[in-house]
Amino acid sequence: QVQVVESGGGLVQPGGSLRLSCAASLSIFRFYGMAWYRQAPGKQRELVAHITSGGSTNYAASVKGRFTISRDGAKNTVYLQMNSLKPEDTAVYYCNANRSGNTYWGQGTQVTVSS
């Protein structure tokens, strides 16, 4: 059974940094596109960042230049480095693994940006 498990969320002050991790129990992790989504209260889930199996990345306009997505094939793990955090980044962050129509979600990790 595929498992996708996020970690690293928490409370941080505006301007601070956090790094989220997502470990995937995928034997063929290297073939999967990986993404981070987020959902704030009362809002729809939105794509934050995506990284292809080949390492190409794209970002939501709201986080470009502040967030960095990366992946470590040896650890079957994808990361989201978040810098210069703003209160509007507060949300539950979800990891997603996708390939050929197969998609898997983690349970989410809460990120709260507040003074």
N, C-alpha and C positions, 0 to 999 in steps of 0.2 A: 504494500500500500504506500502510495506517495504521501510524504509529509513535507510541509513547508512551514517553518517555524521562525517567527520574527523575535528579535530581542533588541534592547538598547533604548527603548523609549523612556520618557521621564519628564520631569519639570525642569525648565531652564529659563533663565532671564532673557529678555530681548537683547539681541546682539550676541548671544552665546552660541555654542555649538553642541551637536549631538551626532553620534554615528549609530545608525541602525544596521543590524545584521539580519540576514535571512539564510538559514541553512535548509537545503533541500535534499531529501533522500532520493535523489534521482540518479539511477545508475548511468544515465546518459545525459547528465546535467550539461555537459559541454554543447549539446545540440539544442538546448532550450533557450529561447528568449526569456529574459527576466525583467520584471518591472516592479516599481513601487507606485501604489495608488494611495490616496488619502480621502477620508470622508470626515468633514466637519459636521457638527450638529445642525440638522435642518437642511443640509446640502447634499447634492449628489456626489457619488464617488467620482474622483477625477484622477487622471493619469498624472503622475509627478515626473517620473523618469523611466526610461527603458534602455536596456542594453541587449543587443543581439548576441547570438552565439559567437559571432565573429568579433565582438567588442565595440561595434558602432553604438553610439549613444544619441539619445535625444531627450529634451527636457521641456516641461511646461514653461511658458514664458515667465510665469510668476516666480520661478525658482532658478532660472538660468543665471549662471554666474555665482550662485550661492550654494547650490547643491551639486554633488558629484556622485554618480553611480559607478560602481566597479564590481568586478567579479573575480573570484579566485577558484579556478577549476580544481585545484588540488584539494580544496576544502568543501567543494560544492556549496559555496557561499557567495552571496551577493551583498554588497554594502551600499548604504546611502549616507554619505558624509554631508551634514547639513551645517552650514555656517551662516553667520549674520541672521540668526533666526528672528522672526517677527511674530507678534501675537496672531496674525492671520495664518500662520503656519500650524496653529493648534488644530489637531485632528487625530483620528485613529489612522495609522499608516499600515497598509496591507502589502504584503509581498505576493507577487503573481509569477507563476511559471507557465510558459505557453509554448506549444509546438504542434503544428499540423492539426489545429482545432482542439487539441487537448489542453485544458487549462486547469491550474491548481492554485488555490488560495490559502494563505495562512490565516491565523485567527486575529491578527492585528495587534498593534502595540500603540499605546497612547503617547502622544507628544503634546505637551502643554507648554506654551511660551507665555510667561507672565511674570511681572515683577511683584 
